[in-house]
């Protein structure tokens, strides 16, 4: 009897518990929002539609550097400033576009660098100074030297005295109406300077001046490489680049180091082997190199020494004042790659 009674008690307790839970849950659902603070109502904003032209590539924040050859310079800035350079240039391509990169399509060798033209290197020369012209006889006569002493005039000799002519007779007056000729000096009284005419001095022709060697600027060697680009404008290969103060200064640094490198590679190139050397350095505000080191070298030690010597002897100009503040600690970091090919020299 007791066991069925206990079972009824437990079942009744469970039912009461379920009923109470139902009542509490219903109460929270019905009156819970009364005790909860109301959330702020956000105002509905009108829908905005932005149209983006996907055909125009975005302008990069820090565009890469690409050197512009003097033959490609333009006074007008390009609409798409894809590259930073030493001068303005407007992009053009000799071949139809067949790639995605913002460069012209062109034929050439398979290289890791970008060169848009081909020409040999040339070292900077000041040219020969003008030589003084040798003075000829005629020049000396027409333009005497300022320091020449005045020629002393020769002392004139006494004029020879004519002998007296006897008065003619009256019947001879008709024969003497014309003026008589001057008296002839005897041979011993004749001026020796007038005996024979002085030979005329034949003017010597001035020697032809030697041709002077013209002055020239440094020019790095360029070898056009193969590119599959996206430029559509027809014309000589060029990129959309804008000249900036940084680009102009980087070009000056590159020319200073490159001119020394070509000088030593032409003199000692037979000691270097095929390969590439990468040199890193920092240029301070005064143009001095700091923290110079060889980053990598696949050539031999002689080639690396040539590259280091080119850095050490380069006459780098100071950084312009308006650029110093744009570099960390006022120093510009540079890393140049030098490559020696088997058929380069």
VOFI-133648 format. One record per residue (C-alpha): x negated, y negated, z. Coordinates in steps of 0.001 Angstrom, whole numbers. Each point is the difference from the previous one (the first is absolute). Layout:
BEGIN
((X Y Z))
...
//
This chain:
BEGIN
((0 0 0))
((-2801 -2414 847))
((-1836 470 -3276))
((2934 -1052 -2243))
((591 -2992 2244))
((-3586 -1171 -347))
((206 359 -3764))
((3079 -2198 -71))
((-1751 -2621 2144))
((-3030 -141 -2323))
((2153 -245 -3088))
((2053 -2781 1574))
((-3151 -1906 892))
((-1277 237 -3540))
((3261 -1292 -1385))
((17 -2924 2428))
((-3615 -834 -938))
((792 43 -3694))
((3024 -2235 579))
((-2050 -2509 1946))
((-2701 -90 -2715))
((2661 -625 -2605))
((1441 -2877 1977))
((-3431 -1593 535))
((-929 347 -3663))
((3272 -1526 -1144))
((-400 -2905 2438))
((-3503 -779 -1286))
((1164 130 -3574))
((2969 -2271 631))
((-1428 -2546 2446))
((-3769 246 -593))
((-106 -2963 -2379))
((1426 -2292 2688))
((-3180 204 2104))
((-2440 -92 -2954))
((-1123 -3493 -1245))
((1091 -775 -3536))
((-2738 3 -2640))
((-557 -3233 -1949))
((1721 -16 -3342))
((-2418 -637 -2892))
((1142 -2367 -2668))
((315 1514 -3399))
((-2578 -1407 -2447))
((659 -229 -3711))
((-1731 2632 -2102))
((-3181 -1281 -1689))
((-1301 1463 -3242))
((-3691 -395 -912))
((-1141 753 -3551))
((-3639 1123 -285))
((-1758 18 -3350))
((-1787 3329 35))
((-1755 -681 -3317))
((-2258 -2716 1499))
((-2690 1498 2251))
((-307 -1598 3434))
((-2918 -2345 609))
((-2418 1694 2404))
((-855 -1802 3200))
((-3747 515 -411))
((-565 489 -3744))
((-3087 1990 -1043))
((-2992 -1785 -1500))
((-772 278 -3719))
((-2727 -2018 -1698))
((1043 -2089 -3007))
((-2358 -310 -2959))
((-563 -3576 -1279))
((1534 980 -3348))
((3296 893 1747))
((344 -3132 2152))
((3233 -1998 -247))
((952 -3437 1303))
((3528 1225 640))
((760 2281 2936))
((1804 3264 -789))
((3564 499 1154))
((-910 3313 1607))
((-2977 -531 2271))
((-1045 3630 206))
((-3729 -469 619))
((-2194 -2522 1787))
((-2897 -1180 -2106))
((-2591 -2677 -629))
((2141 -1552 -2783))
((3517 132 -1412))
((825 2508 -2716))
((3247 1060 -1654))
((575 3710 -490))
((-26 1448 -3510))
((-649 3354 -1638))
((-1347 1087 -3363))
((1874 3327 158))
((3649 748 838))
((810 548 3666))
((-196 3667 982))
((-553 -90 3769))
((1220 -1398 3305))
((-2931 -2020 1350))
((34 -3800 -633))
((-2935 99 -2427))
((-349 66 -3788))
((-194 3280 -1890))
((-3347 458 -1693))
((-2418 2611 -1241))
((-3383 613 1542))
((-2047 2260 2211))
((1352 1812 3012))
((-1300 -2121 2876))
((1051 -613 3579))
((-235 -3782 -376))
((2022 -2498 -2052))
((-1719 -1829 -2862))
((2069 -1742 -2646))
((-2874 -840 -2385))
((-3363 1300 -1170))
((-3242 -1994 -88))
((-3611 394 1056))
((-1564 -1546 3073))
((-2127 -3135 -85))
((-2125 -1566 2718))
((172 -3686 818))
((-2714 -2127 -1599))
((-664 -3732 289))
((-1315 -318 -3567))
((-3328 -1469 -1114))
((-817 -3585 884))
((-454 -2434 -2917))
((-3673 -294 -980))
((-1565 -3415 -794))
((-421 -473 -3722))
((-3557 -391 -1303))
((-576 -3469 -1429))
((-950 -185 -3645))
((-2116 -2651 -1664))
((3016 -1848 -1278))
((1619 53 3464))
((-3103 -1427 1551))
((-34 -2813 -2499))
((3665 -849 300))
((248 484 3788))
((-3320 -790 1670))
((-522 1044 3561))
((817 -2542 2655))
((-3408 548 1602))
((-1958 -536 -3236))
((-2457 -2879 121))
((571 -2761 -2529))
((-2334 293 -2956))
((-2681 -2649 -100))
((124 -2082 -3159))
((-3210 157 -2039))
((-1951 -3227 -200))
((654 -1470 -3399))
((-3031 -579 -2131))
((-771 -3423 -1366))
((1737 -626 -3227))
((-2468 -49 -2895))
((-735 -3439 -1308))
((800 -473 -3686))
((-2703 -1416 -2143))
((496 -3413 -1468))
((1308 -36 -3517))
((-1493 -2727 -2248))
((2371 -2568 -1418))
((777 885 -3611))
((-577 -2270 -2841))
((2970 -1958 -1454))
((142 2124 -3069))
((363 3060 2114))
((3008 -1242 1952))
((2426 1673 -2334))
((-1564 3311 756))
((175 -499 3763))
((3654 -880 456))
((727 3273 1812))
((-1114 530 3573))
((-3471 1479 103))
((-335 3470 1592))
((-1487 218 3478))
((-3693 420 365))
((-1252 3538 237))
((-2104 834 3015))
((-3397 1479 -561))
((-353 3684 802))
((-1909 -616 3238))
((2758 -2279 1337))
((2946 2252 -759))
((1979 1342 3030))
((-707 3768 210))
((3501 667 1355))
((1386 -1237 -3330))
((-2344 1892 -2248))
((2056 3175 -12))
((3723 367 853))
((609 1855 3250))
((1708 3335 -537))
((3560 36 1232))
((612 2215 2983))
((2307 2828 -942))
((2584 493 2777))
((12 3492 1401))
((3352 1726 249))
((1224 500 3559))
((-7 3666 1123))
((3408 1632 212))
((1247 314 3563))
((317 3542 1295))
((3591 1166 520))
((984 -297 3633))
((1597 2916 1819))
((3570 -987 931))
((1233 224 3568))
((2381 2825 834))
((2215 1061 2885))
((37 3354 1722))
((2423 2471 -1494))
((695 3462 1336))
((163 2956 -2332))
((3549 1052 -858))
((1159 3245 -1566))
((3690 150 -835))
((1734 2927 1680))
((3148 1877 -929))
((3221 -1381 1569))
((3660 905 -384))
((1775 -3165 1112))
((3433 -1592 -73))
((-667 -3420 -1562))
((2060 -710 -3121))
((-1392 -3339 -1205))
((-2180 449 -3080))
((-3496 -1468 53))
((-3539 633 1244))
((-88 2154 3123))
((590 -2168 3070))
((1739 239 3364))
((2377 -2311 1843))
((-2462 -1611 2386))
((-64 -3310 1830))
((-3163 -1857 927))
((-395 -665 3732))
((-2793 -1449 2172))
((-663 3499 1337))
((-237 1405 -3534))
((-2453 -2700 -1076))
((-2214 552 3043))
((61 3777 -409))
((-1085 -465 -3617))
((-2942 -2141 1180))
((-1044 2684 2495))
((330 2726 -2622))
((-2102 -1931 -2520))
((-2725 -697 2577))
((-347 3668 908))
((601 1357 -3495))
((-2651 -2171 -1643))
((-2660 1395 2365))
((1246 3563 -493))
((-259 -193 -3794))
((-3466 -1520 311))
((-1320 2893 2107))
((1912 2727 -1821))
((-1545 -1092 -3310))
((-3460 -28 1569))
((306 3168 2126))
((2941 1810 -1545))
((-2181 2947 -996))
((-456 822 3718))
((3740 293 671))
((2128 3048 -613))
((3623 299 -1049))
((2450 -808 2786))
((1919 -2669 1899))
((-1001 -2004 3062))
((2421 -2073 2096))
((-1490 -2843 2061))
((1920 -1805 2764))
((-885 -3365 1519))
((1534 -3062 1621))
((-585 -3563 -1170))
((-18 -2645 2738))
((973 -3645 -452))
((-3575 -956 -971))
((-223 2638 -2736))
((-2210 2386 1976))
((561 3753 -156))
((718 1883 3223))
((591 3677 859))
((-1239 1210 -3385))
((-23 3778 -470))
((329 2771 -2564))
((3497 1469 261))
((-556 2839 -2470))
((-2557 1000 -2627))
((131 2806 -2554))
((-3172 -1183 -1744))
((-3554 158 1364))
((-1714 -2174 2599))
((-1686 -2205 -2623))
((3390 -1037 -1361))
((1305 -801 3493))
((-3097 -2137 674))
((600 -1945 -3223))
((3565 -717 1103))
((-1102 -1080 3494))
((-2730 -2237 -1399))
((2564 -1647 -2276))
((2066 -904 3079))
((-2991 -1252 1970))
((-1325 -2301 -2738))
((3353 -1389 -1141))
((434 -3775 399))
((3571 -39 1290))
((1589 -3448 461))
((1664 -908 3317))
((3667 789 418))
((2176 -3035 -812))
((1391 -1597 3183))
((3611 623 -1017))
((-716 3740 -277))
((-1918 545 3242))
((3156 -12 2130))
((1649 2639 -2210))
((-2624 2666 805))
((-246 1850 3336))
((-2806 -1552 2059))
((-759 -2255 -2973))
((-1629 2863 -1958))
((995 1433 -3349))
((-363 3759 -395))
((-1284 1250 -3347))
((-662 3476 -1333))
((-1465 437 -3464))
((-264 3222 -1957))
((-3039 490 -2268))
((33 2843 -2524))
((-2879 1378 -2069))
((1011 1941 -3132))
((-2149 2400 -1969))
((-6 -2107 -3175))
((75 -3436 1628))
((-3624 -1012 -665))
//
